Amino acid sequence: GKGFPPLVGGCPICCLLYADHILIFDLTPKDLQNHLQRLSKYSDSHYLKINVSKSKVLCLLGKKKMTFPNYRWILGNQNLEIVKSYPFLGKILSGNLSDVAHIASNKAKTEGQARGLG
């Protein structure tokens, strides 16, 4: 759809990684569930523990008013909570794709500035 995946510097992004955080972007509930299963398998095989109680699903729909009332996302063997907003790097994401692009762009700028200091 228009505005998806989010673009940073003209390049599409499918996830954002920062410290011990990960944001995953997908077009369909099924695609997201597939990526969650892959993440679960990866973390298990590398002895990494995911704090499922802190893991959430936020539908970034832009101007679309679409919901998935009967859909449940599962990570490991636990259901993930669906939220309407989520704090990430000092910004509240609330279903607006431009929020994601803004965060990714600021993160890239900050990393570039940090590299310049080293």
C-alpha positions in Angstrom: 0.0 0.0 0.0 0.9 3.6 -0.3 3.4 4.6 2.4 4.4 1.0 3.1 7.0 -0.1 3.8 8.2 3.1 5.5 11.1 4.8 3.6 14.2 6.2 5.1 16.4 8.1 2.7 14.4 6.6 -0.1 15.1 3.0 1.0 12.3 0.7 2.3 12.7 -0.7 5.8 11.1 -3.9 7.1 12.3 -3.6 10.7 14.0 -1.2 13.1 16.6 -2.5 15.6 17.9 -0.5 18.5 19.7 -1.9 21.5 17.3 -4.7 22.8 14.3 -3.4 20.8 13.0 -4.6 17.4 10.1 -3.2 15.4 8.8 -5.5 12.6 6.7 -4.2 9.7 4.5 -6.4 7.6 1.6 -5.8 5.2 -0.6 -8.7 6.4 -1.4 -10.4 9.7 -0.2 -13.7 8.3 3.2 -12.2 7.2 3.6 -10.7 10.7 2.8 -14.1 12.3 5.4 -15.8 10.0 8.1 -13.3 11.1 7.2 -13.7 14.8 7.6 -17.5 14.4 11.0 -17.0 12.7 12.0 -14.6 15.5 11.0 -17.1 18.1 13.0 -19.9 16.5 16.0 -17.6 16.1 15.9 -16.5 19.7 15.5 -20.1 20.9 18.4 -21.4 18.9 20.6 -18.6 20.2 19.5 -18.9 23.8 17.9 -15.4 23.8 14.9 -14.7 25.9 12.1 -12.5 24.6 10.0 -10.7 27.2 6.6 -11.4 25.7 4.9 -9.3 28.4 6.7 -6.2 26.9 6.0 -7.3 23.3 3.0 -5.6 21.6 1.3 -5.5 18.2 0.5 -2.0 16.8 -1.3 -1.9 13.5 0.2 1.0 11.5 -2.6 1.7 9.1 -2.1 5.4 8.3 -5.5 6.8 7.3 -7.1 3.4 6.8 -9.5 2.4 9.6 -8.9 -1.3 9.5 -8.9 -3.6 12.5 -8.3 -7.3 13.1 -10.8 -8.1 15.8 -10.5 -11.9 15.4 -6.8 -12.1 14.8 -4.3 -13.1 17.5 -0.5 -12.9 17.1 1.5 -15.4 18.9 5.2 -15.3 20.0 6.5 -18.5 21.4 3.3 -19.9 22.9 1.9 -16.6 24.2 -0.6 -14.2 22.7 0.7 -10.7 22.1 -1.3 -7.7 23.3 -2.7 -5.4 20.5 -2.3 -1.8 21.4 -3.4 1.5 19.9 -0.1 3.3 20.7 3.4 2.4 21.7 6.4 4.4 23.1 9.6 3.9 21.1 12.8 6.0 21.5 10.9 8.9 23.1 8.1 9.1 20.5 4.6 7.6 20.8 3.8 5.5 17.7 0.0 5.7 17.1 -0.7 4.0 13.8 0.9 6.7 11.6 3.6 5.4 9.2 5.2 8.9 9.2 6.0 8.4 12.9 8.1 5.3 12.0 9.9 7.1 9.2 10.7 10.0 11.5 12.1 7.7 14.2 14.2 5.8 11.7 15.5 9.0 10.1 16.5 10.5 13.5 18.1 7.2 14.6 20.2 7.2 11.4 21.2 10.8 11.9 22.2 10.1 15.5 24.3 7.1 14.5 26.0 9.1 11.8 26.8 11.8 14.4 28.1 9.3 16.9 30.4 7.7 14.2 31.8 11.2 13.5 32.8 11.4 17.2 34.8 8.2 17.1 
